[in-house]
Structures are given as C-alpha cells and as structure tokens.
Amino acid sequence: MANAPVQRMSQLMAKTLRDDPADAEVLSHKLLVRAGYVRRTAAGVWTWLPLGKRVLANVERIVREEMDAIGAQEVLLPALLPKEPYEATGRWDEYGPELFRLQDRRGGDYLLGPTHEEIFTLIVKDQASSYKDLPVILYQIQTKFRDEARPRAGILRGREFLMKDSYSFDLEDEGLAQSYALHRQAYQKVFERLGLDYRICAATAGAMGGSKSEEFLAPAGAGEDTFADCPNCDFAANTEAITYELKPVDADGVPALEEIPTPDTPTIETLAAHLGVPASATLKNLLVKVDGEIVAIGVPGDREVDMGKVEAHFAPAVVEMVTEDDFVAHPELVRGYVGPQGLGEKVTYVADPRVAPGTSWITGANKDGTHAKNVVAGRDFEVGAYVDVVVVQEGDPCPKCGTGLRLDRAIEIGHIFQLGRKYADALKLDVLGQNGKPVRVTMGSYGIGVSRAVAALAEQTADDKGLCWPAEVAPADVHVVAAGKALQTELALEVSEKLRAAGLRVLVDDRAGVSPGVKFTDSELIGVPQILVAGRRSAEGVLELKDRRTGEREELTVDEAIARLTTA
C-alpha cells in the first residue's frame, strides 16, 4: 500500500531461523517458516505472521481486481454451514471423512465449509426471480476447511486454507460457456500477474460434478498432481483425466484357450520370467471391494492401476483393497492366479481399454499354480465396463496427435468447472423465463487457492539463499539494511522515509546488536526484490543497491537510489 508506514524490523513480529523446521519436507515449508512468514499452530493449521499476511493480501488483491474486471460481485458467506443443503445434493455423505462435522448445543448438524456451491445456489434462489436477474457471477475470498488425513508440506496441504471461489448463474448452456471463458481468461491474467509459471490442463470433475473441467497447475517438484503435456501439440491434462481409446482387434486365428502349469508364479514378474514373455503379454487382475462387493480390474501386466481413477469411477461408493478374509470367503478366487474367465456373476469385471475385444492374454486360470494362454477378451471372457484405470507413463501416446507425452509434477492453483444443473436441480433453482415459464438455471464453479498460490510462488522462485518474490506480491518494494553503526542506521531510516514518501513500501532492518552478516543473510532469506544497503560509504551518502534475483549491485547516492527505485 502506497504511503504505508515504514516497517522496522526492530518492531516486526517475526523471527528468522537459521535451520529448517524438523518436520519440513518441501522448500516452501522450510523457507516460509525460516523467513518468519508463517508458524504452525496445529497439524495442517497455520498462523500468518505480518510478512506472510502482506504477501497473502497481495495475492488476494490481484485476484479481487481480476474478478471485479469480469463483472463479478464480491460477497462473504459464513464458514459454519447447516447440514440440509449438503444433504440435498448428496455431498454430506460423498465428502466422507474430509468433511468437518459438528453439532450445536441443540443437536443441530453443521459443517465447516469445504466449498460453497450449495449456499451460493440458495442465495441466488432467494435473490433472483426473473431472467432479468441473470446472468450473474458471485465470488468470495474465504477460509475453507477439509479434514486432510495427512496434512503435509506446510501451507500446501492444510486443513484450513484461503480460497477464492466464484459461481456463475446463467439461463442457457451458451451463457455458461461464456461465463466459463471469462473465468478462464481472468485466471490467466491472475497467474501472469502473480509471476507463476502454469499450465492449463484438462481435469476430472470429481465430487464437484459437471461436464467440462480444467485445472491450472504450477509445475514444481513439491506438487502432488502429475500432469502430462505433449511436445508436439497443445494437449495438456492431469494424468487422472487422460483416457485411452478402445480399439478392438481381430481375434481370428488365435488358438483356443489352453491351461498351462506355472508353479510358484503368483506375480507378474515371476510369471513373465517363467514363460520367457514380456510382462505386457500378461493380464493383471486386481481385486477390490466396492461398497463391500468384489470387483476385478484387468490391466496389462506391465502397467500399474491408478487407484485415484478407480475411486473416481466408482464414486461415491467406497473402494477398498481385498483382504485375506475375503479370499477365505470366496474360495473361487485363487490368490495370485485370478483370471477373468469363469469368475461368475458374483464378481464384476472391469478392464482398461487396452484389454480391448479381440486382444489375447496370458492370465490366471483360477487354479493354484496354473495360468491360461490365448485368453481372448470378448471370446473367453466379457468385460462389464471399460474404464481407463492405468497409471500414465512417460512416452504414452498423446490422445490428440500420438506423440509421446512428457510427465511432470505440479501444484494445483486453480480449478474451473462447468457444473451445469446438478446443484440447481437438487435445490430447485428456477427463475421465470421470458415466456413466463420456469427456467432451470445452469451454473459454473471456479476456485483459486490463494494460500496455495503463495506456496507455489515460493517453490518456483526461491533460490539457494531464500525466498525471491515477484515485485507485485512481495511484502515490500525495497528492503533497506543498516549495516550496524549509528551513522548507517541514521541514513537507512532517513532514506526509508524518503522512499515511503515517494510511494514505495519499505522494510528497514534497523535492529541493534545484530551483525551485518546476519542482516544480509536475512535480507536474502526474506526475499524482497530490491535490497538497499547503508554500509561502508554511508558517511559519503552512498548506498549499495542489490537486485535480489540477479545479484547485480551498484553504488548510488541517496537521490540516485530513490530515482532508480521509483522508476523501476
């Protein structure tokens, strides 16, 4: 904020640390704690100290400006929400253990909001009665709550986090497409202003529901999402959203199914070695329970099953791995030798599209120490449903052009959904159309992880010395460092006031009894873009200006330094 008071480090409620926190695994966690931006309050719950709050506020400001620019209207909804709307949409149960549930003193059920589709829908239902009231886009920047089983990575995966969520309400699908496009463009502007490297990737809708869905991902080693992009075309997608085309083949000429003895070969590796065939020639059959019912999942033996895709396909049903007790209860299932042929009606068989009709496999014969070869899909067994469930690998063909895909890790910083009428149907959101008849409203939902964006920026921009913020989100424009002597401190405070008067945000290290070396180290750790040092030539009125990112230095007079910084 222009003309804000100079922030003196001698008065700043923040202590820098020399060592990484013992529980820190990722760079952003280490540096945000060490530089005095955040402190842990409980598992997955964080306190934002003054420097961190400034960065967070800058991200909020940029998000707010770009949302306002597309005509969105800001509101603020409660975090404590009644059960009934979420029960009406099914999400009271679908969210499962991630939902914070509580009761008031009268026994009424409430939740802490993980996301607010239901409540926004009810607001529009209350406020909009006619087609003249639409389209409308509403948004808020507010704390969300999710009971993560394993909160980790500092503010990247917490149980409490700050999010911008917005919702569009339109009469027609064409209007929804326009609102979606507006958000997509606004998000691009937000992330470009923040200085984030990002990719727009096709994604699955998950528990949110709806049709079209895209994620904004910031490539980073600390990311928990894996995405694929094509070096030859514009295809990019979260690996969970990549599907493989079903391509039936001609099985004419494949000999009849034949059982072969394969003692001591309960794994794909031992089977392939015993028979001298590649793992890709074998059919792996993974057994799971879906709401307690056994389901077998068939994939080529050289591929792994992506349980995230499996869970997404069967959601909201609960998916679990089978146990020893399940094999006891189902003697027809022979551990290590399960094959899809002859499983019977008690077991549902789902297969990856690579197990297409006509493909021939070596697989279990449902007998101990025995496999079968020439087992043809569609001839010797039937597939109940085809679902792309394998883990995408580097070099898999691009669904768009066939070129080998590249894989990378990333942090999800935004997600946009064309929800359609899922929530409007559940909560009966109608307005009167031009013909006087009710029209069911169609919706979009759009989120930006505001606090996650701070962590993503730290991950992408930090170096071996510390944080290195882009100018628009930094906690200050310039960090003035007084090397230590009284004359140097006097000059540092004087120039800080002049910079403030010129409209810059200033952090000045005026701490007494702290060595110049510690102050210089802290200035690099804190990561303000420009560092201005009142050092050895202070008596001459000469300062040293250092660019935090490039490390370039130059000596300037006070007037020159002010001119340089105010015109940068």
KEKE-313031 format. One line per 5 residues: number of its first residue (from 0); their letters; for each residue x negated, y, z of C-alpha. Coordinates in Angstrom, 2 decimals. Layout:
% residues N
NUM	a	X/Y/Z ~ ...
***
This chain:
% residues 568
0	manap	0.00/0.00/0.00 ~ -1.47/3.37/-1.05 ~ -2.47/5.67/1.82 ~ -2.12/2.88/4.40 ~ -4.40/3.42/7.38
5	vqrms	-7.94/2.14/7.12 ~ -8.10/-1.30/8.72 ~ -11.06/-1.51/11.10 ~ -12.45/-4.97/11.70 ~ -13.26/-3.94/15.26
10	qlmak	-9.49/-3.83/15.80 ~ -8.45/-6.62/13.43 ~ -6.70/-9.63/14.93 ~ -8.79/-12.17/13.08 ~ -11.91/-14.13/13.93
15	tlrdd	-14.07/-15.68/11.25 ~ -15.56/-19.13/11.80 ~ -18.92/-20.47/10.71 ~ -17.81/-24.12/10.47 ~ -14.98/-25.81/8.64
20	padae	-11.99/-27.00/10.73 ~ -12.40/-30.66/11.64 ~ -9.10/-31.64/10.01 ~ -9.61/-29.67/6.79 ~ -9.90/-31.72/3.60
25	vlshk	-9.39/-29.19/0.81 ~ -11.16/-25.94/0.01 ~ -8.22/-23.59/0.58 ~ -7.56/-25.06/4.02 ~ -11.19/-24.63/5.04
30	llvra	-11.61/-21.08/3.76 ~ -8.25/-19.61/4.79 ~ -8.91/-20.75/8.36 ~ -12.58/-19.78/8.42 ~ -11.92/-16.32/6.94
35	gyvrr	-9.21/-15.55/9.51 ~ -6.16/-15.64/7.23 ~ -4.16/-18.41/8.90 ~ -4.15/-20.52/12.05 ~ -2.49/-23.88/12.70
40	taagv	0.44/-23.79/15.12 ~ 1.55/-27.43/14.77 ~ 1.30/-30.18/12.17 ~ 2.45/-28.55/8.92 ~ 3.30/-25.26/10.65
45	wtwlp	1.10/-22.19/10.16 ~ 0.73/-18.68/11.54 ~ -0.23/-15.97/9.06 ~ -2.73/-13.54/10.59 ~ -2.93/-9.89/9.38
50	lgkrv	-5.22/-10.52/6.39 ~ -3.20/-13.55/5.32 ~ 0.07/-11.67/5.72 ~ -1.24/-8.96/3.40 ~ -2.07/-11.47/0.68
55	lanve	1.28/-13.19/1.15 ~ 3.07/-9.82/0.93 ~ 1.23/-9.00/-2.29 ~ 2.39/-12.26/-3.85 ~ 5.94/-11.51/-2.68
60	rivre	5.76/-8.03/-4.19 ~ 4.69/-9.32/-7.60 ~ 7.40/-11.99/-7.58 ~ 10.02/-9.45/-6.49 ~ 9.03/-6.95/-9.19
65	emdai	9.29/-9.51/-11.99 ~ 12.58/-10.90/-10.70 ~ 14.05/-7.41/-10.48 ~ 12.83/-6.77/-14.03 ~ 15.14/-9.50/-15.42
70	gaqev	18.13/-8.06/-13.57 ~ 18.13/-10.48/-10.66 ~ 19.66/-9.26/-7.40 ~ 17.96/-10.00/-4.10 ~ 19.86/-11.40/-1.12
75	llpal	18.84/-13.14/2.09 ~ 20.60/-16.31/3.19 ~ 20.32/-18.00/6.57 ~ 17.87/-20.82/7.14 ~ 20.26/-22.53/9.56
80	lpkep	23.00/-24.06/7.43 ~ 26.17/-26.09/8.00 ~ 26.31/-29.75/7.02 ~ 29.53/-29.66/5.00 ~ 28.32/-28.11/1.70
85	yeatg	25.37/-30.51/1.54 ~ 27.67/-33.40/2.34 ~ 29.94/-32.35/-0.54 ~ 27.03/-32.55/-3.02 ~ 25.62/-35.76/-1.51
90	rwdey	22.32/-34.18/-0.56 ~ 22.91/-34.55/3.20 ~ 22.12/-38.24/2.62 ~ 19.97/-38.02/-0.52 ~ 17.29/-35.90/1.12
95	gpelf	16.74/-38.63/3.68 ~ 14.18/-38.11/6.46 ~ 12.74/-34.95/4.85 ~ 15.81/-33.01/5.99 ~ 15.61/-31.27/9.36
100	rlqdr	18.95/-32.07/11.01 ~ 20.20/-30.65/14.31 ~ 23.37/-30.14/16.33 ~ 24.67/-27.12/18.17 ~ 25.97/-27.28/21.73
105	rggdy	29.42/-28.25/20.47 ~ 28.15/-31.19/18.47 ~ 28.40/-29.48/15.08 ~ 25.90/-30.73/12.45 ~ 23.46/-28.30/10.86
110	llgpt	20.28/-28.41/8.82 ~ 17.29/-26.19/8.23 ~ 17.48/-25.24/4.55 ~ 15.09/-27.09/2.22 ~ 16.68/-25.28/-0.74
115	heeif	19.91/-23.33/-1.12 ~ 21.87/-24.39/-4.21 ~ 24.98/-25.17/-2.20 ~ 25.07/-21.91/-0.26 ~ 24.45/-19.73/-3.32
120	tlivk	27.25/-21.59/-5.10 ~ 29.61/-20.79/-2.24 ~ 28.57/-17.11/-2.24 ~ 29.43/-16.78/-5.92 ~ 32.66/-18.69/-5.35
125	dqass	33.55/-16.12/-2.69 ~ 32.47/-13.04/-4.67 ~ 33.20/-13.87/-8.33 ~ 36.72/-14.48/-9.54 ~ 36.64/-13.50/-13.22
130	ykdlp	34.49/-13.97/-16.29 ~ 33.78/-10.24/-15.93 ~ 31.71/-11.00/-12.80 ~ 29.29/-13.21/-14.75 ~ 26.55/-13.80/-15.71
135	vilyq	24.66/-13.09/-12.52 ~ 21.24/-14.03/-11.12 ~ 20.69/-14.01/-7.36 ~ 17.41/-14.64/-5.55 ~ 15.78/-14.59/-2.15
140	iqtkf	12.29/-14.92/-0.67 ~ 12.71/-17.01/2.43 ~ 11.26/-19.73/4.63 ~ 12.18/-23.31/3.73 ~ 11.89/-26.44/5.85
145	rdear	11.08/-30.03/4.91 ~ 10.01/-32.70/7.37 ~ 6.99/-33.96/5.47 ~ 5.89/-37.40/6.61 ~ 2.23/-36.43/6.26
150	pragi	1.72/-32.67/6.22 ~ -1.78/-32.02/4.92 ~ -4.06/-29.67/3.02 ~ -3.28/-26.64/5.16 ~ -0.55/-24.44/3.70
155	lrgre	-0.35/-26.56/0.55 ~ 1.88/-29.21/2.09 ~ 3.57/-27.90/5.20 ~ 6.86/-28.48/6.94 ~ 7.63/-24.76/6.81
160	flmkd	6.79/-22.67/3.75 ~ 7.74/-19.45/1.97 ~ 9.57/-19.77/-1.32 ~ 11.31/-17.61/-3.87 ~ 14.45/-19.38/-5.00
165	sysfd	16.82/-17.93/-7.57 ~ 20.04/-19.15/-9.14 ~ 21.78/-18.21/-12.35 ~ 25.53/-18.45/-12.90 ~ 26.91/-18.46/-16.45
170	ledeg	30.16/-19.27/-18.21 ~ 28.64/-21.31/-21.04 ~ 25.64/-23.52/-21.71 ~ 24.30/-20.92/-24.13 ~ 24.26/-18.40/-21.28
175	laqsy	22.44/-20.89/-19.05 ~ 19.80/-21.34/-21.75 ~ 19.30/-17.56/-21.85 ~ 19.01/-17.31/-18.05 ~ 16.52/-20.17/-18.11
180	alhrq	14.47/-18.42/-20.78 ~ 14.48/-15.18/-18.76 ~ 13.10/-17.01/-15.74 ~ 10.51/-18.83/-17.82 ~ 9.21/-15.52/-19.15
185	ayqkv	9.30/-13.91/-15.71 ~ 7.32/-16.78/-14.23 ~ 4.67/-16.43/-16.91 ~ 4.32/-12.74/-16.03 ~ 4.15/-13.52/-12.30
190	ferlg	1.40/-16.08/-12.62 ~ -0.56/-13.98/-15.09 ~ -0.42/-11.00/-12.70 ~ -1.49/-13.23/-9.84 ~ -4.51/-14.31/-11.85
195	ldyri	-3.62/-18.01/-11.79 ~ -4.66/-20.50/-14.43 ~ -1.47/-22.50/-15.05 ~ 0.26/-24.93/-17.40 ~ 3.97/-25.25/-18.20
200	caata	4.82/-28.95/-18.10 ~ 7.93/-31.00/-18.75 ~ 9.16/-32.47/-15.47 ~ 11.81/-34.68/-13.93 ~ 14.75/-33.10/-12.13
205	gamgg	14.64/-35.46/-9.12 ~ 17.07/-34.74/-6.29 ~ 17.90/-31.35/-7.82 ~ 19.76/-32.91/-10.71 ~ 20.48/-31.25/-14.04
210	sksee	19.12/-31.61/-17.54 ~ 16.09/-29.58/-18.62 ~ 13.31/-29.10/-16.08 ~ 9.80/-27.65/-16.29 ~ 7.02/-27.24/-13.75
215	flapa	4.39/-24.54/-13.55 ~ 1.19/-26.26/-12.47 ~ -2.11/-24.69/-11.39 ~ -5.00/-27.06/-12.22 ~ -7.01/-27.77/-9.07
220	gaged	-8.79/-30.75/-7.59 ~ -6.69/-30.42/-4.45 ~ -3.45/-30.79/-6.40 ~ -1.03/-33.59/-5.62 ~ 0.54/-33.62/-9.08
225	tfadc	-1.05/-35.31/-12.08 ~ -0.26/-33.80/-15.45 ~ -1.15/-34.71/-18.98 ~ -1.81/-32.41/-21.88 ~ -2.65/-33.05/-25.49
230	pncdf	-5.83/-31.62/-27.05 ~ -4.17/-31.65/-30.47 ~ -0.70/-30.15/-29.89 ~ 1.21/-28.13/-27.30 ~ 2.53/-31.14/-25.37
235	aante	2.12/-30.97/-21.58 ~ 4.04/-32.85/-18.91 ~ 3.92/-34.11/-15.38 ~ 2.98/-37.77/-15.75 ~ 6.23/-38.72/-13.99
240	aitye	8.14/-37.17/-16.90 ~ 6.27/-38.94/-19.72 ~ 8.25/-41.69/-21.41 ~ 7.15/-44.34/-23.90 ~ 9.28/-45.06/-26.94
245	lkpvd	10.88/-48.52/-27.10 ~ 9.54/-50.25/-30.23 ~ 10.99/-53.75/-30.84 ~ 8.77/-56.15/-32.78 ~ 9.46/-59.20/-34.94
250	adgvp	9.00/-62.38/-32.89 ~ 9.41/-64.78/-35.83 ~ 6.58/-67.27/-35.83 ~ 5.94/-67.12/-32.09 ~ 5.87/-70.73/-30.81
255	aleei	8.28/-71.94/-28.18 ~ 7.68/-71.15/-24.53 ~ 5.10/-73.52/-23.06 ~ 4.21/-74.02/-19.41 ~ 0.52/-74.38/-18.61
260	ptpdt	-1.24/-75.37/-15.38 ~ -3.08/-72.41/-13.82 ~ -4.11/-73.41/-10.31 ~ -5.37/-70.71/-7.93 ~ -4.45/-67.80/-10.22
265	ptiet	-1.98/-65.69/-8.21 ~ -3.33/-62.38/-9.52 ~ -3.59/-60.89/-13.00 ~ -7.38/-60.78/-12.69 ~ -7.70/-64.45/-11.79
270	laahl	-5.19/-65.47/-14.46 ~ -6.92/-63.49/-17.23 ~ -10.32/-64.90/-16.23 ~ -9.00/-68.47/-16.08 ~ -7.40/-68.29/-19.54
275	gvpas	-10.01/-66.05/-21.14 ~ -7.43/-63.48/-22.25 ~ -7.22/-59.71/-21.69 ~ -5.00/-58.54/-18.87 ~ -2.90/-56.70/-21.48
280	atlkn	-1.70/-60.09/-22.77 ~ -0.10/-60.90/-19.44 ~ 3.17/-59.73/-17.93 ~ 3.06/-58.49/-14.35 ~ 6.30/-58.74/-12.35
285	llvkv	6.53/-56.53/-9.27 ~ 9.26/-57.33/-6.76 ~ 11.00/-54.56/-4.82 ~ 14.21/-54.14/-2.87 ~ 16.70/-51.50/-3.94
290	dgeiv	19.16/-50.88/-1.13 ~ 18.32/-54.41/0.02 ~ 18.82/-56.13/-3.37 ~ 15.86/-57.80/-5.11 ~ 14.72/-56.16/-8.34
295	aigvp	11.84/-57.40/-10.52 ~ 9.91/-54.84/-12.55 ~ 7.95/-56.04/-15.57 ~ 4.90/-54.20/-16.92 ~ 1.86/-55.22/-18.99
300	gdrev	-0.77/-56.81/-16.76 ~ -3.33/-54.09/-17.41 ~ -1.02/-51.33/-16.15 ~ -0.05/-50.18/-12.66 ~ 3.51/-49.42/-11.59
305	dmgkv	4.23/-45.77/-10.74 ~ 6.41/-46.08/-7.65 ~ 7.42/-42.43/-7.99 ~ 9.06/-43.25/-11.33 ~ 10.71/-46.32/-9.85
310	eahfa	12.12/-44.34/-6.92 ~ 13.30/-41.56/-9.25 ~ 15.13/-44.08/-11.46 ~ 16.97/-45.73/-8.57 ~ 17.56/-42.56/-6.51
315	pavve	19.36/-42.02/-4.21 ~ 19.01/-45.73/-3.40 ~ 16.15/-46.67/-1.07 ~ 13.29/-48.59/-2.71 ~ 11.09/-50.86/-0.58
320	mvted	8.46/-53.49/-1.28 ~ 9.47/-57.10/-0.64 ~ 8.13/-58.81/2.48 ~ 7.19/-62.35/3.48 ~ 10.69/-62.75/4.94
325	dfvah	12.18/-62.00/1.52 ~ 10.18/-64.83/-0.08 ~ 11.40/-67.17/2.66 ~ 14.99/-66.10/1.98 ~ 14.51/-66.55/-1.79
330	pelvr	12.59/-69.81/-2.38 ~ 13.16/-69.42/-6.13 ~ 10.68/-66.53/-6.03 ~ 7.19/-68.04/-6.01 ~ 4.61/-65.53/-4.81
335	gyvgp	2.00/-64.91/-7.50 ~ 3.85/-66.96/-10.12 ~ 7.06/-64.98/-10.75 ~ 8.28/-64.86/-14.34 ~ 11.35/-63.11/-15.82
340	qglge	12.71/-66.28/-17.42 ~ 15.20/-68.11/-15.24 ~ 15.38/-65.55/-12.44 ~ 19.14/-65.83/-12.48 ~ 21.83/-63.30/-11.67
345	kvtyv	20.62/-62.68/-8.12 ~ 17.60/-60.71/-9.34 ~ 17.93/-57.64/-11.57 ~ 15.15/-57.42/-14.15 ~ 13.86/-54.00/-15.20
350	adprv	10.97/-53.57/-17.63 ~ 8.73/-50.90/-19.02 ~ 9.40/-50.08/-22.72 ~ 6.07/-51.72/-23.58 ~ 7.82/-55.01/-22.80
355	apgts	9.94/-54.43/-25.89 ~ 12.21/-57.01/-27.54 ~ 10.06/-59.42/-29.54 ~ 6.86/-58.94/-27.55 ~ 5.18/-62.16/-26.40
360	witga	3.56/-62.66/-22.99 ~ 1.78/-64.93/-20.59 ~ 3.61/-64.76/-17.29 ~ 4.59/-66.76/-14.22 ~ 6.61/-69.94/-14.64
365	nkdgt	8.30/-69.63/-11.23 ~ 6.34/-72.69/-10.13 ~ 3.30/-72.75/-7.88 ~ 0.06/-72.99/-9.88 ~ 1.87/-72.70/-13.21
370	haknv	2.25/-69.99/-15.84 ~ 4.02/-69.89/-19.17 ~ 2.80/-68.62/-22.53 ~ 4.72/-67.49/-25.62 ~ 7.36/-65.93/-23.37
375	vagrd	9.24/-63.58/-25.68 ~ 11.32/-60.65/-24.48 ~ 14.88/-60.94/-25.79 ~ 14.42/-64.62/-26.64 ~ 13.29/-66.24/-23.40
380	fevga	14.49/-63.55/-21.01 ~ 16.71/-60.50/-21.05 ~ 15.85/-57.05/-19.75 ~ 18.62/-55.43/-17.71 ~ 17.26/-51.91/-18.23
385	yvdvv	14.23/-50.28/-19.78 ~ 12.56/-47.66/-17.62 ~ 9.14/-46.10/-18.21 ~ 7.50/-47.02/-14.90 ~ 3.77/-47.36/-15.59
390	vvqeg	1.09/-45.01/-14.36 ~ -0.01/-42.83/-17.28 ~ -3.67/-43.33/-18.17 ~ -6.25/-41.09/-19.80 ~ -6.09/-41.68/-23.54
395	dpcpk	-2.46/-42.87/-23.66 ~ -0.85/-41.64/-26.90 ~ 0.77/-38.22/-26.86 ~ 4.55/-38.70/-27.24 ~ 4.59/-35.82/-29.71
400	cgtgl	1.63/-36.45/-32.02 ~ -0.07/-39.68/-30.90 ~ -3.40/-38.14/-29.88 ~ -4.98/-39.46/-26.68 ~ -3.82/-37.49/-23.63
405	rldra	-6.04/-35.79/-21.07 ~ -5.17/-36.05/-17.37 ~ -5.83/-33.50/-14.64 ~ -4.76/-32.72/-11.06 ~ -2.72/-29.62/-10.28
410	ieigh	-0.77/-27.74/-7.63 ~ 2.91/-27.16/-8.33 ~ 3.51/-23.40/-8.04 ~ 6.89/-23.12/-9.75 ~ 9.77/-25.24/-11.00
415	ifqlg	12.77/-24.30/-13.12 ~ 15.92/-26.38/-13.67 ~ 18.97/-26.23/-15.87 ~ 21.30/-27.62/-13.24 ~ 24.46/-27.49/-15.31
420	rkyad	27.67/-28.08/-13.35 ~ 26.55/-30.57/-10.69 ~ 26.96/-28.14/-7.80 ~ 29.82/-26.20/-9.37 ~ 31.73/-29.49/-9.75
425	alkld	31.04/-30.58/-6.18 ~ 32.05/-27.23/-4.71 ~ 34.70/-26.35/-7.33 ~ 33.17/-23.10/-8.56 ~ 35.58/-21.71/-11.18
430	vlgqn	36.34/-18.25/-12.49 ~ 39.20/-17.09/-14.69 ~ 38.21/-17.02/-18.36 ~ 39.28/-14.52/-20.99 ~ 42.34/-16.66/-21.70
435	gkpvr	43.39/-16.60/-18.05 ~ 42.48/-20.26/-17.51 ~ 39.85/-21.50/-15.00 ~ 36.32/-21.97/-16.34 ~ 33.81/-24.16/-14.52
440	vtmgs	30.58/-22.20/-14.00 ~ 27.19/-23.59/-15.10 ~ 24.06/-23.00/-13.03 ~ 20.27/-22.83/-13.10 ~ 17.86/-23.11/-10.18
445	ygigv	14.36/-21.62/-10.17 ~ 11.66/-21.76/-7.48 ~ 8.24/-20.26/-6.88 ~ 6.10/-21.46/-3.99 ~ 4.99/-18.11/-2.58
450	srava	2.78/-19.51/0.17 ~ 1.57/-22.31/-2.12 ~ 0.51/-19.67/-4.64 ~ -1.86/-18.24/-2.02 ~ -3.46/-21.67/-1.55
455	alaeq	-3.61/-22.25/-5.32 ~ -5.39/-18.91/-5.79 ~ -7.87/-19.81/-3.07 ~ -8.53/-23.17/-4.72 ~ -9.03/-21.70/-8.19
460	taddk	-11.00/-18.55/-7.39 ~ -13.22/-19.36/-4.38 ~ -16.93/-19.96/-4.76 ~ -19.68/-21.37/-2.55 ~ -19.70/-18.19/-0.44
465	glcwp	-15.99/-17.99/0.33 ~ -12.72/-16.56/-0.96 ~ -12.72/-14.35/-4.03 ~ -9.30/-12.79/-4.52 ~ -7.99/-11.23/-7.74
470	aevap	-7.53/-7.48/-7.21 ~ -3.72/-7.44/-7.20 ~ -3.35/-9.95/-4.36 ~ -6.44/-9.13/-2.25 ~ -5.84/-7.87/1.31
475	advhv	-7.75/-4.68/0.43 ~ -9.21/-2.96/-2.63 ~ -12.59/-2.42/-1.03 ~ -14.42/-3.84/1.97 ~ -16.75/-1.21/3.45
480	vaagk	-19.59/-2.68/5.52 ~ -21.58/-0.64/8.06 ~ -24.93/-2.40/8.33 ~ -25.14/-1.66/12.03 ~ -26.78/1.60/13.04
485	alqte	-24.77/4.57/14.28 ~ -25.54/6.62/11.15 ~ -24.45/3.78/8.92 ~ -21.21/3.30/10.84 ~ -20.50/7.02/10.69
490	lalev	-21.00/7.06/6.92 ~ -18.91/3.88/6.47 ~ -15.97/5.40/8.38 ~ -16.28/8.69/6.50 ~ -16.26/7.07/3.07
495	seklr	-13.43/4.74/4.15 ~ -11.20/7.73/4.92 ~ -12.05/9.32/1.59 ~ -11.20/6.10/-0.24 ~ -7.92/5.87/1.68
500	aaglr	-7.08/9.43/0.74 ~ -7.76/8.51/-2.89 ~ -5.07/5.82/-2.65 ~ -7.15/2.71/-2.02 ~ -6.53/0.01/0.58
505	vlvdd	-9.62/-0.17/2.78 ~ -11.04/-2.73/5.17 ~ -14.10/-1.47/7.05 ~ -16.46/-3.57/9.12 ~ -17.33/-1.21/11.97
510	ragvs	-17.96/-3.93/14.55 ~ -20.64/-3.08/17.09 ~ -23.09/-5.72/18.23 ~ -22.65/-7.82/15.09 ~ -25.74/-8.34/12.94
515	pgvkf	-25.85/-7.10/9.34 ~ -26.32/-10.69/8.17 ~ -23.10/-11.84/9.81 ~ -21.22/-8.84/8.38 ~ -22.50/-9.55/4.86
520	tdsel	-21.59/-13.22/5.19 ~ -18.11/-12.32/6.44 ~ -17.56/-9.87/3.58 ~ -18.21/-12.67/1.08 ~ -16.10/-15.14/3.07
525	igvpq	-13.11/-12.75/3.27 ~ -13.28/-12.18/-0.48 ~ -12.18/-8.56/-1.14 ~ -13.05/-7.76/-4.79 ~ -15.37/-4.80/-4.08
530	ilvag	-17.88/-4.58/-1.21 ~ -19.36/-1.18/-0.38 ~ -22.36/-1.25/1.97 ~ -23.64/1.62/4.10 ~ -27.16/0.33/4.55
535	rrsae	-30.80/1.38/4.39 ~ -30.21/4.55/2.34 ~ -27.31/5.87/4.41 ~ -29.37/8.87/5.54 ~ -29.58/9.92/1.87
540	gvlel	-25.82/9.44/1.40 ~ -26.42/6.46/-0.91 ~ -24.33/3.31/-0.76 ~ -24.58/-0.11/-2.41 ~ -21.54/-1.30/-4.38
545	kdrrt	-21.27/-5.04/-4.94 ~ -18.80/-6.86/-7.16 ~ -17.70/-9.87/-5.11 ~ -17.07/-12.10/-8.13 ~ -20.08/-11.36/-10.32
550	geree	-22.53/-10.42/-7.58 ~ -23.62/-7.34/-9.56 ~ -24.94/-4.49/-7.39 ~ -25.66/-0.81/-7.91 ~ -26.60/2.13/-5.74
555	ltvde	-24.26/5.10/-5.81 ~ -23.71/8.33/-3.94 ~ -20.52/8.67/-1.94 ~ -18.85/10.72/-4.67 ~ -20.00/8.29/-7.36
560	aiarl	-18.73/5.31/-5.37 ~ -15.32/6.92/-4.86 ~ -15.09/7.81/-8.55 ~ -16.11/4.31/-9.60 ~ -13.66/2.57/-7.28
565	tta	-10.70/4.82/-8.04 ~ -11.10/4.44/-11.80 ~ -11.75/0.69/-11.79
***
